[in-house]
Amino acid sequence: MMSTENKRTSFTILALAGAFSLVSFTPATAADLSSDALLLHGGKGELHHLAEKNIAAGKLNKALKYLKKASKKPMDGEMRSRIYSDICAVQAMKSDFEDALASCNKSLGYDEQNWKALNNKGVALTALNKKENAHEILSRALEMSDSNKIVLANVEAARQM
């Protein structure tokens, strides 16, 4: 299993490259999957920018604080869905999988077509060892994402569990 420092370094490199995902390989375990296969939306505004900066620096609590503060601002449903999906991703990175599921469900309540939120929900379900639900959710995300490589890796990881 990859150390926390290596995961953060991998994320920092990918985030700086604009990938906003934490993996370039198929994860082998639920723990790897939870930290290395999440997708972020990126967003508008200073709070989202500060959150992204803190995620890249591995300061997940601080990033979560900024995202939660951003979620309280007025915005349309699509943007609110994106923010809750990013909150879900950070909570999953922190191994707070139950909270991550709740945030992904909020995200999907605003936009049920948000495939990144579906991906993040599938990752959290995989980490909680809910294989059948995870596979179903991730398969939907894969269809909606036009076969995104990261989602495909997550589907395969969920299938192998």
MARMARMI-511646 format. One record per residue: residue in three letters; x, y, z of N, C-alpha, C in turn. Coordinates in steps of 0.2 Angstrom, whole numbers, padded with zeros to 4 digits, always signed. Example, Ala and Ser with C-alpha at 12.3 -4.5 7.8 and 13.67 -1.06 7.14 Angstrom:
REM residues 2
ALA+0066-0028+0039+0062-0022+0039+0066-0016+0039SER+0064-0011+0035+0068-0005+0036+0064+0000+0039
REM end
This chain:
REM residues 161
MET+0004-0006+0000+0000+0000+0000+0004+0006+0000MET+0002+0011-0003+0006+0017-0004+0006+0021+0002SER+0011+0024+0004+0011+0028+0010+0008+0035+0009THR+0005+0038+0015+0002+0044+0015+0006+0050+0011GLU+0012+0050+0012+0017+0055+0009+0017+0054+0002ASN+0018+0047+0000+0018+0046-0008+0011+0048-0011LYS+0006+0047-0008-0001+0048-0010-0001+0056-0011ARG+0001+0059-0006+0000+0067-0007+0005+0069-0012THR+0011+0066-0013+0015+0069-0018+0012+0067-0025SER+0010+0061-0026+0006+0059-0032+0001+0064-0034PHE-0003+0066-0029-0009+0070-0030-0006+0077-0032THR-0001+0080-0028+0002+0086-0030+0004+0087-0037ILE+0007+0082-0039+0010+0082-0046+0004+0082-0051LEU-0001+0077-0050-0007+0077-0054-0011+0083-0054ALA-0012+0086-0048-0016+0092-0047-0012+0098-0051LEU-0006+0098-0050-0002+0104-0054-0003+0103-0061ALA-0003+0097-0064-0004+0095-0071-0011+0096-0073GLY-0016+0098-0068-0023+0099-0070-0027+0093-0070ALA-0025+0087-0068-0029+0081-0069-0034+0081-0063PHE-0033+0084-0058-0038+0084-0052-0040+0077-0050SER-0036+0072-0051-0037+0065-0048-0031+0063-0045LEU-0032+0058-0041-0026+0056-0037-0023+0049-0039VAL-0024+0047-0046-0021+0041-0047-0019+0040-0055SER-0014+0037-0056-0013+0035-0063-0012+0028-0064PHE-0014+0024-0059-0014+0017-0060-0020+0014-0057THR-0022+0007-0058-0028+0004-0055-0026+0003-0048PRO-0030+0005-0043-0029+0004-0036-0030-0004-0034ALA-0026-0006-0029-0027-0013-0028-0031-0015-0022THR-0032-0010-0018-0036-0011-0012-0041-0005-0011ALA-0046-0007-0006-0051-0001-0005-0048+0005-0002ALA-0043+0004+0002-0039+0010+0005-0036+0014-0001ASP-0033+0010-0005-0030+0014-0011-0035+0017-0015LEU-0040+0014-0016-0046+0016-0020-0048+0023-0017SER-0049+0023-0011-0052+0029-0008-0048+0035-0008SER-0042+0034-0008-0037+0040-0008-0035+0042-0015ASP-0035+0037-0020-0031+0038-0026-0036+0038-0032ALA-0042+0038-0032-0047+0037-0037-0052+0042-0037LEU-0052+0048-0034-0057+0053-0033-0056+0058-0038LEU-0062+0061-0040-0062+0066-0045-0064+0073-0042LEU-0061+0078-0044-0063+0085-0041-0065+0089-0047HIS-0070+0093-0046-0073+0097-0051-0068+0103-0052GLY-0065+0106-0047-0063+0113-0048-0068+0117-0048GLY-0067+0123-0046-0073+0128-0046-0071+0135-0047LYS-0076+0139-0047-0075+0146-0047-0075+0149-0040GLY-0072+0155-0040-0071+0159-0033-0065+0157-0029GLU-0064+0162-0025-0058+0162-0020-0058+0156-0016LEU-0064+0154-0013-0065+0149-0008-0063+0142-0011HIS-0065+0141-0017-0064+0135-0021-0056+0135-0023HIS-0054+0140-0025-0047+0141-0026-0042+0139-0020LEU-0044+0142-0014-0041+0140-0008-0041+0133-0006ALA-0047+0130-0007-0048+0123-0006-0043+0119-0010GLU-0043+0120-0017-0039+0116-0021-0031+0117-0019LYS-0029+0123-0017-0023+0124-0015-0021+0120-0009ASN-0026+0120-0004-0024+0116+0002-0025+0108+0000ILE-0029+0106-0004-0029+0099-0006-0022+0097-0009ALA-0019+0101-0013-0013+0100-0016-0007+0100-0011ALA-0008+0104-0006-0003+0104-0001-0004+0098+0005GLY-0010+0094+0004-0011+0089+0008-0015+0091+0015LYS-0017+0097+0015-0021+0100+0021-0028+0099+0020LEU-0030+0093+0021-0037+0091+0019-0042+0095+0024ASN-0041+0095+0030-0046+0098+0035-0047+0106+0033LYS-0041+0109+0031-0042+0116+0029-0046+0116+0022ALA-0045+0112+0018-0048+0112+0011-0056+0111+0012LEU-0057+0106+0017-0064+0105+0018-0068+0111+0021LYS-0064+0114+0026-0067+0120+0029-0069+0125+0023TYR-0064+0126+0018-0066+0131+0013-0072+0129+0008LEU-0072+0122+0007-0077+0120+0003-0084+0120+0006LYS-0084+0119+0013-0090+0119+0016-0093+0127+0017LYS-0088+0131+0018-0090+0138+0018-0092+0140+0011ALA-0089+0138+0005-0092+0139-0001-0099+0137-0003SER-0100+0131+0001-0107+0128+0000-0112+0132+0002LYS-0111+0137+0007-0116+0141+0010-0117+0147+0006LYS-0114+0148+0000-0115+0154-0004-0121+0153-0009PRO-0124+0158-0011-0129+0157-0016-0126+0155-0023MET-0129+0150-0026-0127+0147-0032-0132+0143-0035ASP-0132+0141-0041-0137+0137-0045-0135+0130-0043GLY-0140+0125-0044-0140+0118-0042-0134+0115-0045GLU-0132+0116-0051-0126+0113-0054-0120+0114-0050MET-0119+0121-0049-0113+0122-0045-0113+0119-0038ARG-0119+0119-0035-0119+0117-0028-0118+0109-0028SER-0120+0106-0034-0118+0099-0035-0111+0098-0035ARG-0108+0102-0039-0100+0101-0040-0097+0102-0033ILE-0099+0107-0029-0096+0108-0022-0097+0102-0018TYR-0103+0100-0017-0104+0094-0013-0100+0088-0015SER-0099+0087-0022-0095+0082-0025-0088+0082-0022ASP-0085+0089-0023-0079+0090-0020-0078+0089-0013ILE-0083+0091-0009-0083+0089-0002-0083+0082-0001CYS-0087+0078-0004-0087+0071-0004-0080+0068-0005ALA-0076+0071-0011-0070+0068-0012-0065+0069-0007VAL-0065+0075-0004-0060+0077+0002-0062+0073+0008GLN-0068+0072+0010-0070+0067+0015-0068+0060+0014ALA-0068+0058+0008-0066+0051+0006-0058+0051+0007MET-0055+0056+0005-0047+0056+0006-0045+0056+0013LYS-0050+0058+0017-0049+0058+0025-0051+0052+0028SER-0054+0047+0024-0057+0041+0026-0063+0042+0030ASP-0066+0047+0029-0073+0049+0032-0078+0046+0027PHE-0079+0040+0026-0083+0037+0020-0090+0038+0021GLU-0093+0038+0027-0100+0039+0029-0102+0046+0027ASP-0098+0051+0029-0099+0058+0028-0098+0059+0020ALA-0094+0056+0017-0093+0056+0010-0099+0054+0006LEU-0102+0048+0008-0108+0046+0005-0113+0051+0006ALA-0114+0054+0012-0119+0059+0013-0118+0065+0008SER-0112+0067+0007-0111+0073+0003-0112+0071-0004CYS-0110+0065-0006-0111+0063-0013-0119+0063-0014ASN-0123+0061-0010-0130+0060-0011-0133+0067-0011LYS-0130+0072-0007-0132+0079-0008-0131+0082-0015SER-0125+0080-0017-0123+0082-0024-0127+0080-0029LEU-0129+0073-0029-0133+0070-0034-0140+0072-0033GLY-0142+0075-0027-0149+0078-0026-0150+0084-0030TYR-0144+0088-0031-0144+0094-0035-0143+0092-0043ASP-0140+0087-0044-0138+0085-0051-0137+0078-0052GLU-0142+0074-0054-0141+0067-0054-0137+0064-0060GLN-0135+0069-0064-0131+0067-0070-0123+0069-0068ASN-0122+0071-0062-0115+0073-0061-0111+0066-0060TRP-0107+0064-0065-0104+0058-0065-0098+0058-0061LYS-0095+0064-0059-0089+0064-0055-0092+0062-0048ALA-0098+0065-0046-0101+0063-0039-0102+0056-0039LEU-0105+0053-0045-0106+0046-0045-0100+0042-0044ASN-0094+0044-0047-0088+0041-0046-0086+0041-0039ASN-0086+0047-0036-0084+0048-0029-0088+0044-0024LYS-0095+0043-0025-0099+0039-0021-0097+0032-0022GLY-0096+0030-0028-0093+0023-0029-0087+0021-0026VAL-0082+0026-0026-0076+0025-0022-0077+0024-0014ALA-0082+0028-0012-0083+0028-0005-0087+0021-0003LEU-0091+0019-0007-0095+0013-0007-0090+0007-0007THR-0085+0007-0011-0080+0002-0012-0076+0002-0006ALA-0074+0008-0003-0070+0008+0003-0074+0005+0009LEU-0080+0006+0009-0085+0003+0014-0086-0005+0013ASN-0083-0007+0008-0084-0014+0006-0091-0016+0003LYS-0095-0011+0000-0101-0012-0002-0101-0013-0010LYS-0098-0019-0012-0096-0020-0018-0101-0020-0024GLU-0107-0023-0022-0112-0023-0027-0115-0016-0029ASN-0116-0012-0024-0118-0005-0024-0113-0001-0028ALA-0107-0002-0026-0101+0002-0029-0101+0001-0036HIS-0101-0006-0038-0100-0007-0045-0106-0004-0049GLU-0112-0005-0047-0118-0002-0050-0117+0006-0051ILE-0115+0009-0046-0114+0017-0046-0108+0018-0051LEU-0103+0015-0050-0097+0016-0055-0099+0015-0062SER-0102+0010-0063-0104+0008-0070-0108+0014-0073ARG-0113+0016-0069-0117+0022-0072-0112+0028-0073ALA-0107+0029-0068-0103+0035-0069-0099+0034-0076LEU-0097+0028-0077-0093+0026-0083-0097+0027-0089GLU-0103+0026-0090-0107+0027-0095-0108+0035-0096MET-0109+0038-0091-0110+0046-0092-0103+0049-0093SER-0098+0046-0092-0091+0050-0092-0088+0048-0099ASP-0091+0045-0103-0088+0043-0110-0082+0039-0108SER-0082+0034-0104-0077+0029-0102-0071+0033-0100ASN-0071+0037-0095-0066+0041-0092-0061+0035-0089LYS-0055+0036-0090-0050+0031-0088-0050+0030-0080ILE-0051+0035-0076-0050+0034-0069-0057+0031-0067VAL-0062+0032-0070-0069+0029-0068-0068+0021-0070LEU-0065+0020-0076-0064+0013-0078-0060+0009-0073ALA-0054+0012-0071-0050+0009-0066-0054+0008-0059ASN-0058+0012-0057-0062+0011-0051-0067+0006-0052VAL-0070+0005-0058-0075+0000-0060-0071-0007-0059GLU-0065-0007-0062-0061-0013-0061-0059-0015-0054ALA-0057-0010-0051-0055-0011-0044-0061-0014-0039ALA-0067-0011-0041-0073-0013-0037-0075-0020-0039ARG-0074-0022-0045-0076-0029-0047-0071-0034-0044GLN-0065-0032-0043-0060-0036-0041-0060-0038-0033MET-0064-0033-0030-0064-0034-0022-0068-0040-0020
REM end
